[in-house]
Amino acid sequence: MTTDARVDVRVDRPPNPDGDHVLYWMVAARRARSSPALERALHHARTLKRPLLVLEALRLGYRWASVRLHQFVVQGMADNARAFADAGVRYHAYVEPEAGHGKGLLAALAQRAAVVVTDDFPCFFLPRMLDAATAQLSVRLEAVDGNGVLPLSAAPRAFTTAASFRRHLHKTLRPWLRQLPDPEPLRGYDLGWAEVPAEVASRWPHAGAWLSDPASVRSLPLDGLGAGPLVGGAVAGERAMEAFLEERLQRYPQRNHPDEDVASGLSPWLHFGHVSAAELVRRVLVREEWTEERLGPVTGSRAGWWGCSEAAESFLDEAITWRELGYVFCRHVPTYARFASLPEWARTTLAHHASDPRPEIYDLEELAAAGTDDPIWNAAQRQLLAEGRIHNYLRMLWGKGVLRWSASPEAAWERLIELNNRYALDGRNPNSYSGIGWVFGRFDRAWGPERPIFGKVRYMTSDSTRRKLRLKSYLERWRRR
Ligand SMILES: Cc1cc2nc3c(=O)[nH]c(=O)nc-3n(C[C@H](O)[C@H](O)[C@H](O)COP(=O)(O)OP(=O)(O)OC[C@H]3O[C@@H](n4cnc5c(N)ncnc54)[C@H](O)[C@@H]3O)c2cc1C
């Protein structure tokens, strides 16, 4: 059962004894498996003997809304519709046909609810949306954190480096590894089919037509950025996870070489909650035949603590330490999206070099169109345009390029947010801001020698990347769009 450490009671009232259903308002963990919020909602449903009603809605009027993002989410809704129907649970998917049309839907379903449960996600517009729902609803409302393995409430502060967070994890993670979410929480559901009142269903109809043809979201008033080859949803996410675990995990230490392409590629599905990060960790540990006795003493060291293979250890370090570092940061630092949230040493050294001449200043359109003089950077940008993702290592180089070619570090910051969050499927995530922040020194240390433009912030160049990494076929593939 979902532990209390993951539950933030936003409207603290007893469940409404006259409620018709328990409402799960799915906003981040967009899946029917391995979900602490869904588990919590089912717990209430069983205790109160009320059917579960799941609402998954998709708004139009948020920043960067595009055909690319919408199609990915709607593909996920189609999978969820099947999964909940198979389990006998009523699922109401709603896709807003015009901005603002969905206003009132949550309140209408909550009015008949005994309890409302939702996801607690620490980034983008979701915390504001949750605050608005908290102010509006008069029924018990609980926000459940299914973001990672360590509950956000078990990290008492933001950490400034991965090393300090890793040390915290070594001290605190053990009990949470025993409480990974149930992969199949819907198994045995027998509480019946919740009713969506007729007036609600006619004003905010189930998104059936969109779900049968997700590409039709093209007709919505959205940024026309088209979908890429990746298919959204729990089914495609599961396939991608299985392929990674079967075929590439053991070669993960080679991941920096773009030609090897052995990283999981799971961040788009993780971002939209189609794949559960905790489930991914569980599957890695099962493959390693891991038991808790293998955990080593607290060292804070990147390797050796888990008692797993080298490949599994390095993957777990990215998927837990680095991933959750960003979530914890967003939870504790509400200004995470502002340049001013960077560490003082980094802002000072960047300010000191702000008037250094730039080798070139490209405008945002030139960058977006992969129109620089640097073939490696252009290749990375073309992959982003076409697929909505960038190879891990090259994403760092890509970020450093924008810093080098912008008039000021502040302008580079804004341009990176724009490029990353507009084109990347996994954008608008806590790790969008950790990755972008890292380009400017967040979670890193000062480096020498001091360089023009970068100052003491870590310096990376395409020349050294070309020397160090195998990337011939990557460049060939992304030479032209
Ligand atoms: C400029 C810049 C922008 C970035 N923007 C994003 C973003 O918008 N969304 C995003 O999820 N990540 C972002 N990252 C972090 C990282 O590049 C991606 O998480 C990773 O490349 C995703 O590929 P993967 O799923 O194959 O990762 P894998 O190597 O297979 O790792 C598995 C998972 O661990 C997590 N992870 C891996 N590396 C990191 C990292 N360095 N920091 C945080 N989490 C990590 C991700 O959830 C990832 O899916 C950014 C990094 C940089 C330098």
The ligand as a Gaussian input file, in Angstrom:
#p B3LYP/6-31G(d) Opt

LIG

0 1
 C       21.135000      20.498000     -21.808000
 C       20.450000      19.295000     -21.224000
 C       19.070000      19.197000     -21.252000
 C       18.435000      18.085000     -20.704000
 N       17.067000      18.034000     -20.740000
 C       16.422000      16.953000     -20.220000
 C       15.012000      16.881000     -20.262000
 O       14.354000      17.767000     -20.790000
 N       14.407000      15.787000     -19.712000
 C       15.121000      14.771000     -19.146000
 O       14.526000      13.795000     -18.671000
 N       16.466000      14.822000     -19.083000
 C       17.144000      15.879000     -19.607000
 N       18.510000      15.922000     -19.573000
 C       19.230000      14.855000     -18.845000
 C       19.681000      13.659000     -19.711000
 O       20.373000      14.141000     -20.823000
 C       18.504000      12.798000     -20.165000
 O       17.753000      12.394000     -19.050000
 C       18.971000      11.532000     -20.876000
 O       19.773000      11.884000     -21.966000
 C       17.774000      10.735000     -21.348000
 O       18.188000       9.676000     -22.172000
 P       17.945000       8.173000     -21.761000
 O       16.538000       7.992000     -21.352000
 O       18.493000       7.331000     -22.851000
 O       18.865000       8.062000     -20.474000
 P       19.532000       6.812000     -19.765000
 O       20.996000       7.025000     -19.789000
 O       19.027000       5.545000     -20.298000
 O       19.106000       6.979000     -18.245000
 C       17.866000       6.462000     -17.721000
 C       17.088000       7.603000     -17.100000
 O       17.840000       8.213000     -16.057000
 C       17.593000       9.620000     -16.046000
 N       18.834000      10.328000     -16.390000
 C       19.861000       9.893000     -17.155000
 N       20.829000      10.838000     -17.222000
 C       20.400000      11.876000     -16.494000
 C       20.946000      13.150000     -16.160000
 N       22.152000      13.534000     -16.583000
 N       20.225000      13.995000     -15.397000
 C       19.015000      13.628000     -14.936000
 N       18.444000      12.433000     -15.198000
 C       19.117000      11.582000     -15.963000
 C       16.546000       9.896000     -17.120000
 O       15.275000       9.834000     -16.519000
 C       16.772000       8.728000     -18.072000
 O       15.668000       8.445000     -18.884000
 C       19.185000      17.041000     -20.107000
 C       20.571000      17.143000     -20.089000
 C       21.206000      18.240000     -20.645000
 C       22.691000      18.325000     -20.596000

